[in-house]
């Protein structure tokens, strides 16, 4: 009888058990840009696995360009309401925000990545095959990346790969994986999604930095520095996420913001014991900010920037300097404006100090640099300080000014690094400033294009740099940060000195007989430089439409 009751009890329990576990609700249309890019990256991996080596380059180039173009079309469709649903919403069960800032930044990242693919695909600049014995075909088709990434630098395996004319076409799917992470990073609506996106775009960049064809040891050293310091910053960010979760009992941005504001409705006993502990909130928020400021390249988290920019292959440097900064500033804006608006009086003084030292250190240290890539690295640090001025404004105009500045700055940066790849000597790229003396007489067009980019960096009127700086400084002044604007103007004046110094060096110095030559690139690099010049001039001469577009896209959804 007892056995029968047990059987009856088990039967009743089984009957009462839920028959089906509900699946997650994923709005695939809202996530289309990211899914397209990641799908193209997976196709690129399959290309590497199954296609013969001679067919991979053109296939990878086409897959990358088509995937990025399709993803940008998806972004335009989302922005125009082409997909079912509203323009601003939370997708993937609260993990991803599809709103104006996210779509604007995703569009910028995709356009920048399209131009970066042109520089990745350049195969005419490495005209002399180091290591000897290479055929004319191998010399003609060499690119900026190591012939065999796994080979010991200078070893027999590398020499055999160079002689055979091998190329590392794996860089294209790695770039796409990095872009996929960057698309999610500024749109992440919870802290775990933020961390996963950070790792997805950081890990491919660590590898890409180590793949330079010339000066491979310097390239690998830069990648190791980037990896180690990036691991530390990721650890700080993850520890900060843990503390914020301990404080709020949730990792969603809206949930944390409600606890910070004191508007949370359901207060559990566990939450009641932690939500009054401001130590968890302040330390956790500071650690997450540290992780994001590392990616931005703000002082004092900037030490990796000059070494990595100098050692990485120049196409990778241009891609990192442009796209990573766009993604990182997007994530920083969302964190400060969506998660921590209730702590504005706590984070604004800290960000004031970081912005001031970032502008001054970037501008002053750049004066002492003798390498073009290191000079542009410290220039990027100074520009991070200028953009932080717009972040500190804490107004809708501040958000829109930052969006516009990021779009303008990214194309100038890509174009400048594309020009750097053209000036070459027997050892590869001639990046020492002394070798650029008289470049304006040897190649007036290349020097004039580089001068346009330098003037844009300096913020000279009729360039995109002036429009961007005017927008962020105006927003900062209206937001009560007038003193910060004064420091920004002084830093801009200091920075203008070393930009104009390079222009004077190129046009008013005698060229050396043993000086470098200017290589004739393929249409890919010409297109990258031409797009950079066009965007620089258009955003400088007629910026209003794009400022209005950034203004319309400057509202975060919660």
N, C-alpha and C positions, 0 to 999 in steps of 0.2 A: 504493500500500500504506500509505503514511504517512497519506494522507487517510482511509482506512478505519479506521485505529487511532484517529485523532482523533475520527471520528464515533462509534466504539464507546465511547470514553472519555466523550464528552458524553452519550451515551445512558445509560450506566451511572450517571453523576452525577445525571442527571435522575430516573432510577428510584429512586435512593437518597434523593433529597430528600424532606423531610416533605410529606405530601399535604395536611395541614390544620393551621392554626394554632389551638391551643386558645383558646377564649374565656375571659374572666374569669368567675369564679363569684360571682354576686351574690345574696345572700339578700334578695329583695325584700320578703318579709314582715317581716323584722327592720328594714328601712328604711322601712316603710309610713308612719309619721308624717311624715317629711321629704318623701317622694314625694307624699303627699296635699297638703301645703301648697304645694309647688312646682307641682304640677298645678293647684291652684286659682289660683295666681298667674298661670300661663300662660293659664288661662281668662279671668282678669281683663284681661290684655293684649288678648286677642281681643275681649272685650266693648268695650274702648275703640276697637278698630279697626272693628268692624262694626255695633254698635248705635247708634241715634240718640241724641243727647245727652240727650233728656228721659227715656230709659229706663235710662241707665247707673247712676244713683245707687242705685236700689233693687236692680238686678241685682248690682252690685258688693257692696253690703252683704250681700245674701243669699249670694253666692258665698263671701265672706270668712267669714261666720259658719258656714256649712255646712262649709267646708273645715277650719276650725280645730276645730270640734266633732268632725268625723270623725277628724281627726288625734289628738285627745285620746282618743277611743274606741280608736284603734289603740294608743296608749300604755298604756291600761288593759289592753287585751288582751295586750300583750307582758308587762306586769308580772304578770299573772295566769297566764301560760303559755298564753294562748289561741292563740298561733301555734306551729307545729311547732318544736320545739327547746327548749333549756333557757332559763332566765331570764337567764343571764349568758353571753355568748359574744362572739367577735370576728367581725364581718361584713365584707362587701365586700373580701375578700382581705386582711384585717388593717387596713383603713383606719378602721373605725368600731367602737367598743365598745358593745355593748348590755348594760348592767349596771344595778345598782340606782341609783347616782348619776346616770347618764345618763338613765334613764327618769324619775326623780323630778324632775330639772331640766327635762326636756322637757315633762313634764306641767305644771310650774309656768309655764314660758314660754308654753305654749298657753293656759292659763287666763288669764294676765295679758293675752295678746294678744286673747283674746275680749273681755275687759272694755275693752281699749284701742280695739277696733273700735267699741264703743258711743260712746266720746268722739269718735272720728274721724267718726262718722256724725251728730253733733249739728248741726241746721240751724236752731234757733230762737233762738240767743243773739245772732247778729249782726242785730239788729232794725233798725239804721239803716245804709243803704248809703252809704258815703262816696263822694264823687265826684259826687253829685247826679244827679237825673233817673231814678233807678231806680224801677221799678214796684213796687206793693205785693207782688206775687208774688215778685219778685227779693229784696226786703228780707226777706220772711218765710222764704225758703229759703236764705239765705246761711249759709255754714259758716265754719270757722276758717281755711280755706286760700284762697290767692290765686285770683281769678277766672280769671286767665290767667297761668300760671307763667312763660311765655316773654316776657311783655310787660314793657316798661320801667316801673319803678315811677312812678306818676303820669302816665304818657304816654297818648296818645290810645287806643292799643290796650287798655290796662288799663281806661280809663274806658268804652270801648265794651263790654268784657266784663262790667264791673260792671253797666252799664245793661241788658244783655241777661240778667243773672242767671246767668251761667256759673259752674260749679263745677269744681274740679280733682278729678275722681273717680279719677284715676290714683294717688292716694295709697293706695288699697286694695290693688292689686297690688304696689305698692312695699312696703307694710307686710308683705305675705305673703312677698315675696322676702327681706326682712330676717328674718322669723321662720324661714324655711327655713334660712338661714345660722346663726341662733342655735341651732337644733335640732342641727345638726352640730357646732357649736363645742365644747360640753362633752363630746361623745361621740367626738371625733376621737382616733384611736389612732395616728396618725403626724403628723409635723410638717408635711408638705405639705398634708394634709387640714385641719389646723388653720389654716394660712395661707389656703387657699382659702375656708374657712368664714368667716374673719375678713373677707375682702374682700366676700364675698357679702352679709353683713349690714351692713357699714359703708357701702358705696356708696349703697344706698337711703336710709340715715339722713342722709348728707350732703345729698342732694337734698331730703328731707322737711323738714330744718331751714330751708331757704330759702323755704318756701312759705306763710309767714304772710300772712293777708289784711291785717292792720293792721301798721304799722311795718315795711314790707317791706325797707327798707334795713338796719334793725337785724337783721332775719331773715337777709338775704343775707350780712351781715357775720359773723354767728355761724356760718353754714354754711361760709364760706370759712375761718374760723379752725379749725373742726372738721376740714375737709378737709385743710388744710395740716399741722396738728399730727398728724392721723391718718395722713397719708402718711409723716411722719417716724417715727412709732411703728411703722408697718408695715415700713418699711425696716430699723429696728433689729431687729425680730422676724425678718425674712427673713435678715439678715446673721447673726443668732444661729443660725438653722436651718442655714445653710451651715457655720458653724464646728462645730456639733454633728455634722453629717454628716461633716465632715473628721476629727473625733475618733473617731467610732464606725463609720464606713463604712455607716451605715444611718439612715433617718429614722423607723423604727418605734419606738414607745415601749419595747416589751419589749426590742428589740435594743440600744437605747442603755442601758437599765437594766442589762442583762447585762454590757455593756462597763464601765460605771461600777463595778459590783459585782465585776468580775473573774471572772465565772462563764461567760463566753462560751466555747463549745466549739471552733468552727472559727476559728482565728486565721490569717489570711492574712498574707503578708509586708507588705502595705500597712497592714493593721490593726495589726500588731506595731510598726510605725514611728510610729503616731499615738496608740495607746491609752494610752501612758504620758505623753502631753503634756497635763498638767492645765491649761495655759494655754488651749488650745482649749476644753476643757470648761467652765472657770470663766467665760471671757468669753462663750462662746456661750450658756451657761445664763443669765447675767446679762442678755444682750440679749433673749432670749426673754421673760424675766420683765418687762423694761421694757415690751415691747409689751403684755403682759397687764395690767400694773399701770396703763397708760394707760387701757385700757378700763374698768378698775375705778374709776378716778378717785382713786387713792391719791397722796398727796404724795410726791415733788415732781412727779408727772406729772398734776397736777390742774388746771392753769391754764385749760384749755379749758372746764371744767365750768360755772362761773357764767355766762360769756358765752353759751355755747350754750344753757343752760337758759333764760336770760332772753330770747334772741332768737328761739328756735324757737317754732312754734305750740304752745300749751300742751298739746294732746293728744299731740303728738309728744314733748314734754318728759317727760310722764308715762310714755309708752311706753318712751322711752330710759332714764329713771331706774330703771325697774323691770326690764324684760326684759334690757337690755344687761348690767346688773350681775349678774343671775342667770347668764347665759351665760358672762360673763368669769370669774366666780368658779368656775364649774364647770370651765372649762379650766385655771384656775390650780391647783385642787385636783388634777386628774388629772396635771398636769405635775410637781407637787412630790411626790405620793404614789406615782405609778407610774413616772415617768422618773427622778426624782432622789432617791429615798429613801436611796440610799447616800451622798448629799451633805448629809444632814440637818444635820450639824454645821457645814457651810459656809453653807447658806441660812438657817438659823434666826436667827443673829445679825443678818443683814441685814434679814430680815423683822421682827424685833423693832424695829429702828430705824424702819423704814417705818411700822409700825403705830402706834408712839408718836407720831411727828410728824404722821401722818394724823389721829389722834384729836384731838390738841391744836390743830393748825392749823384743822381743820374746825370745832371747837367755838368757839375764840376768835375767828376771823375772822367767823363767823356773827353774833356779838354786834354787830358794827359795821354790819350790812347794813340798808338801808332799803327794799329791794325784796323782795316775798314770794318771787318765783321764785329770786332770788339767795340768799335765806336758806335756801330748801329745797335749793338746790344745795350750799351749804356743809354743810348738814345731811347730805346724801348722802355727802359726803366723810368726815365724822365717822363715819357708819355703816359706810363701807368700812373704817375703822380698827377698829371693833368686830368686824366679820366676820373681819378678818385675825387677830384674837386667837384665834378658833376654828381658823383655818388653821394657826397656829403651834403649836397643841396637839400636832399630829402623832400623834393617837390616833384610834381609831374613833369615840369620842364627839365628838372635834373635827369630824370629817366630818359626822356626823349633826346636830350643833348648827349648823353652817354651812348645811346644807340647810334646816333648819327656819327659821333666821333669814331666809334669802333668800325663802322662801315668805311669811313673815309681813310682811317689810318691803315686798315688791313691791306687795301689795294696799293697804297704808297709803299708799304713795307715789302710786299711781294715784288713789286716792280724794282725796288732798289736792290734787293738780293739777286734778282734775275740779271741786272746789269753787272753785279759783282762777278757772276759766272763768266762774263765775256772777256774780262781783262786777265790775260794769261801769260805765263812765261814757261820756261822749260820744266819747271817743277809743278805746273798746274796753275791754279788761280793765284794771281799776284795780289795778295791782300794787304801787303805792307804799304802804308801811305806814301812812302818815298818813291815807290814804283809808279804811282799815279801822276807824278809830276809831268806836266806837258801833255797830258792825255787829250786835252782840248785841241792841240795842234796835230796830234797823230790821228785822232778820230773825233772830229768835232761833234758829230751826231750823238755818239754814245755819251760823251762828256756833257752835252747839252741836256740829254734825257736824265742823266744822273743829277745834274744841277737842279732840274725841275723837282725831282723827288726830295732833294736836300732842302730846297726852298719851302716845300710843303711841310717837311718836318719842322722847319724853323717857324712856320706860321706866317709866311709872307702873304699879303693880300692877293686875291685872285687864284689862290690854291685851296685845295680841300683842307689843308692844315689850318689855315686862317679861319675858315668857316667853323671847323670843329672846335678850335680853341675859343673862339668868340662865343659859341653856344654854351660850352661848359662853364666858362668864366662868368657869363651873364647869369646862368642859372645859379651858380654858387653865390654871386653877389646878391641876387634877389632872395636867396635862402639864408642870408645873414652871415655868409662866410667871406666878407669883403677883404679881411686880412689875408685869407688864403689866396684870393685873386692877386693881391699885391705880390705875394711870394711866387705865384705862378708866372706873373709877368717878368719878375727879376730872373727866374730860372729860364724862361724863354729867351731872354736877352743873352744870358750866358751860353745857352745852347746854340743860339744863332752864330756865336763866334766860331765854334768849331765846324759848323756846317759851311759857313762862308769861307773858312780857312781852306777846306777841301776844294771849294770852287776856285779860289785863288790859285791853289796848287795846280789844278788841272789846266787853267786857262792862261796863267801869267808866269809859269815856270818853263824853263827850257827842258824839252824831253831828253832823256839820257839815251845815248846810242845803244846801250845794252838793255834798254827798257822793255817792258812787256808789249805784246801785240794784242790787238782786239780781234777775237775770233768772230767769224761769221756764223751766226747760229742758224738753226732750222726755222721754218715758219712757226713752230711751237713756241720757242722762246720769244720770237718777234711778236707773236700774238700776246703773250703774257706781258711783255713790256708795253706794248701798244695799249692794252686794256688798262694797265696801271696809269699811263699818262692821260688817257681819255677820262678816266674816273677822277683823277686829280684835278684836271682842268674844269670838268663839268661841275663837280661839287664845289669848286672855288668860284666859278663865274656865275652859276645859276643854282644855288643850293636850296632855294625855298621849297621846291616841290618835295625834295627828300627830307627837309626839316619837317614839313607838314606830315609826310608819311611816318616819320619817326614819332611825331606828336600823337598821331592817331593810334600808333601801336604801343603807346607808353603806359597802358593800364594793365595791372596784374589782376588775375582772377584768383579768388580764394575758395 
